[in-house]
Amino acid sequence: MSGRRRGWVLAGAVVVAVLAVATALILLAGADPLTGLQGLVAGVSSSPYRVGELLVGAAPIAIVALTLIPALRAGVFSVGAEGQVILGAIFATAATLGTANLFGEGVPAPVYWVIGMVSGALGGAAFALLPAWLAERWHVNVILSTLLLNYVAAGFLGWTLRTWLASGENTATPQSEQLPEASALPDLIPGTRAHIGVLLIIVVAVLFEWWRRTSQATRIGVFAERPRLALRLGTTRASTLYGTMLVSGAGAGVVGWLQVAGVNERLFNSVSGGVGFSGLAVALLGALLPGGILLAALFFSALTAGALGIQSATGTVPSSIADVIKGVLLLGVAAVAGVTARSGGARPAAAPPLTDVASVTPDGEPTPASTAEERS
């Protein structure tokens, strides 16, 4: 069975397992699973507002997942999107408020959008460079460093909202000043929270569908399994680490800007909302394919948006069932990642490099010894 087909089979098995668990939970609550399913569907489609909630929930998860494709294909298993979303939101908020203070209220909306998006991308990418440098310089495990840096970002956000970006208003919840009205993203569906930034997922999906057909995507895939061969093709460990982490960090930073400019219109402590971890799960569930990721993101968002519908339809099943199902889904994704790794998946990028200095010539070519080893 090919790797792609195996990925789809495993992802399908996870979805079936999740549906089985959801059915069992509804039965244990004394409700009819069919009624619960009807409530779920109604919860995401019964009104334009519910459809908007589905889209506004799926968009950030999908963008994080799509921009994780190069890193995961290269075996760089980053779990730092949460922190990168936070840094992107901080950079975007600071840049937007700074622009308004500097130039007044006459700044056109598109200028705000460009400044916010670029600043968010720069913030996320800069924060992603740190674990990449630690992995390249000292071979620090990428999973560990990105996970711990999420706490650093959360702490920095809390300090930021109490000091230099704090609102002048007397509020119980730490928050920034409200962004200028012109910087807010217009509604995609009137009367809902869905904004035009949701359309960005189409652009990103098309971009990565094109990218995965390029020679660079092929070289990154080779790097994950045979680093020495990838070196001969011109793909080094450093360039792969920095390049893939910058892409995923920039994507997460853009999501931070979308959450601020499109949803909240100011910066809160809850800006990330778990989209980083959800995006990683969705990327794996979608088999690292743009089409699969979009479907998985909609499925993941539907669980949250439709939970209230399940509660209303059954009367006995609490809306917290969505959190339980997500937990089972994450366990399933972790199992898929483990099975893939044991069956010949990617090597962790934080492992010591297989090609040392003695086996590479000054111009980057392998020595005869390393070439002979590669042939063997």
N, C-alpha and C positions, 0 to 999 in steps of 0.2 A: 504494500500500500504506500502510495506517495506521501510525502510529508504534508502537502496541502490537504489531501483527502483525509489523512489521519487527523489533522487539525479540525476539519469540519465535523468529522465523526465524534471526536472528543467533545467539541463545543456543543453538538447536538445532544450528546449524552448528559452533559451538565444541565442543559435546559430542561430535558425530560425529568432529571432527578429533582430539579427545583420545583417543577410543576407537581411532581408526586408529593414532595414535602408540603407544598402549599395546600394540596388537596387533603392530606392527612391532618394538617393543622385546622382546616375549616371543619372537617368531620369531628375532630376532638372538641371543637367549640360548639358542637351541636347544630351546625348549619349545613345547608345543602351546597356542595361544591359548585353545582351549576348556577345556583343563585349568586354565589360569590363571584364566579366568572362574569356573569352578567353585570354585577355591580362594578367589577374592575373595568369592563368595557365602557359602562356608562360614566365611570369616574374620569375617563380620559377623553370622552367624545360627546358627552351630553350637552355641552354648551361651548361657545367659542372660548370662554375663559378657561375651561378645562383643557381644550386643545392647546391654548397658549401656554398653560402650565407644563404640558407634555413637552412642547418644543423648547421652552426656556430652561427646562431641566436637562434635556438631552444635549443641547448645543455645547455647553462647557465640557461635559463628559466626553463628547465625541471629539472635540478639538484636542483635548489632552491626549486621548487615545490615539488619534491619527498622527500627532507629532511624536508619539513614542515609538512609532513603527521602525524608524531607522535604528534607534538604540536597541530595541528588543531583537531585531534581526541580527544585530552585531553581537548579541550576548551581553549587552550593557543593561543590567536589570536595575533600573533606577526607580526608587519609590519616593522621590523627592518632589513630585509635582505639587504637593500641598504647599510646601514652603515656597516654591517658585511662583505659584499663583499669588501668594501673599506679597512677595517682593514686587511682582508685576503690578499688583493693585496699589501698593504704596508708591511706586515710581509714577504710575499713571495719575494717581490723585495729586501728588505733589506737583507734577508737571502741569496738569490742568489748572489747579488753583494758582500756581505761579504765573502761568500765562495770563489768567484773568486779572491778577493783581498788577501785572506789568503793563498790559495793553488796554485794560478796561473792558467794558461790556460789548465793544464793537467787533470782537473777534468772530469771524464766520464759523458756523458749526463744523464744516468739513476740516477746518484748521484744527479745531479742538480734537476731532476724531483722529486725525493723523498724529497729532502730538501725543494723545493718550495711548493709541495703539503702539506707536514706536517706543514710547517710554516704557510701557508695560512689557513689551518684548525684550527691551534692553535689561530691565530689572530681572526678569526671569532668567534670561540667558546668562547674565553676570553671576547670579546665584548658583546656576548649574555648573559654572566653570570651576567652582571650588572643589566639589567631589571629583570632577574629572582630573583636576591637577593632583589631588591626593592619591587617586588611583594610579596615575601615570608616574608620579614622583616617588611615592613610597608604597605603592601597591596596596593601598587601603581598600578594603572591600566596599564596592559601590553601594550595595544594599544597606550596609551599616551606616556609612557616612551620610547618604541621602536621607535615611530615616531619622538620624539624630539631628540633621540640619533643619528638619521640619520644626523641631522644638525651638531651635534658635530663631527661625523666622517668626514663629508665633510669639516668642518673647519680645522680639524686636517690634512686632506690630503693636503689642500691648504698650510698650514704652512710647512708641510713636504717637499713639492715640491719647497718651497722657501728657505729651510734651509738644513737640514742634508742629504736629498736625492736629492737635486737639481743637475741638469746636469751642467757640467762645460762649456757647449756650450752656445753661445749667441742665445737664441731662444725667439720668441714672446710668445710661449705657455709654461707655466710651465710644466716641465717633468723631469723624472729621467734620469740617464745614461742608455744607451742601455744595455740590458742584454747580457751576453756572448753568442756567437753563439751556443755553445753546449747545453745551457739551453733551447733554443727555441724548441717547440714541432714540430716534422716533419709533413709535409703535409699529409693529408688523401687522398685528391684528388689533384693531381698535377696541378699547375696553379691557385689554389683557396686559400681562406683563411681558408678552412676547415682543421683542424689538427687532429691528432690521439686522442687528448683529448676528441673529440666528442664521441668516443666509450665508454667513462666513463658512459654515460647515460644508456647504456645497463647494465653495472655492477650494478649501483645504482638502476635501476628499478627492476632487478632480486632480489637484496638484500631486497628491501622493499616489493616486492611481497611475499617473504618468511616470512618477519617479520610480515606482517599483519595476517598471519595464526598462529602466536605463542600465547601462553597464556599471554605474556606481552602486546601484542596489545589488547587483550580482557580486561585485567585489566585497561589499559589506557582508553578504551572506557567506562568501568564502572565508572571510576573516573569522567568522564565528566558529567555523569548524576546522579550518586549516590555516592558521596565522602565517606560517612560513610561505605557503603558496600565495596568500594574499599579499605578502611583502614583495614577492616577485612581480605581482600585478600592479604594484605601486601604492598599495594601501598599508600604511603603517599603523601600529597600535595607538600612537599618540594622536594622529589625525582622525582615527576612527572614534576614539574616546571624546576628544574635544568637539568634533563635528556633530556627532549624534547627540551629545549632551546639550550643545548649544541649540540645536533644533528643538529638542523636547522642552528645554528651558524657555525658549522664546515663545513656543506655543502655549505653555502654561502661563507665561506673563501676559500674553494677549487675553487669555481667559480672565485673568485678574482685572484687566481693564474692562472687559465686557460685564463682569459682575458689578463693577462700580458704576460705569457709565450707562449700562443698560437696565440694571435691576434695582440697585439701591440708591443710586445718585449721590452717594457719600460712602465713606470707608467705615466699615464696622469690623469688630473682632471676628465675626463669623463669615468673613468674605469668602474664604475657601470652601466652606460648606461640605467638605469631604469629596469634592470633585476630583482631586488628585488621585486618591486611592480608587475611586470608582472608575476613573479613566484607565488606570492600569488593568483593572479587572475586565473592562470592556474591550481593551486592546487584545488581551489574550482570548477572551470569549469570541471575539470576531476574527480569530485566526490571523491577526495582523494584516487583514485585507480591508481596504477602505469600505467596500460594500457591506461586509460582515460587521465592521465596527459601527456603521450607521444603524444597522438593524439592532445590534446589541445595545447601543446607547438609547434607542427608542424603547427597547424592552426594559432596560434598567430604569429609565425615567417613568415608564408606565407603572412600574411597581409602586413608586412613590405617589404619583399623581392619582392612581386608581385606588389607593388604600382606603381613602375616605369613602369611596363608592362601595367598596366591599363592606365596610362597617355599616353604612346606611342601608344597604340591601339586605344584609343578614340580621342585623340588630344584635348579634352576639360576638362577632369577630372584631377585635379591636384593630384600629388602623396601624398599630405597631407591628402587625403581621408583616408589613413591608420590610421592617428592619431585620426580622428573623429570616425572611426569604433572601434578603441581600447577604446576610451572614452565610447562609448555606451556599449561595452563589459564589461568594468569595472563596469558601472552602473548596468548592468544585474547581474553580479556576486555579487555585494553588495545586490541586491534585493534577490537573491537566499540565501545568508547568513542570511538575515533578516527573510525570510520565514522559513528557517530551524530552526533558534533559536526560533521563536514563536511556531513552531509545536513540540517543545520538544527536541531541540538540546542541545548542550553543554552549561554549565554555564561558564561565564568568569572566568578565573583562578585568576584574580586579586581581586575577591570578597572575603570578609572575610570568613575564613574557617568555615565549618558547624560543625566541631567537635572541641570543645574547650578543653582546658587542663583538665577541671574538668570531662570530659566525657570519658577520656582515661586513662587506667592504665599505670604504669611506663613501662611495657613491650610492650605497643602499642596496647593492646586489649581494645575494648570498654567496658565501665562499664555496669552493668545490665540495668541502666536507658537508656543509649543510644541504647543498643540492643533492648530494648522494643520499643523505638521510631522507630527504623528501621523496626521492624516487623509491626508497625502500618502504 
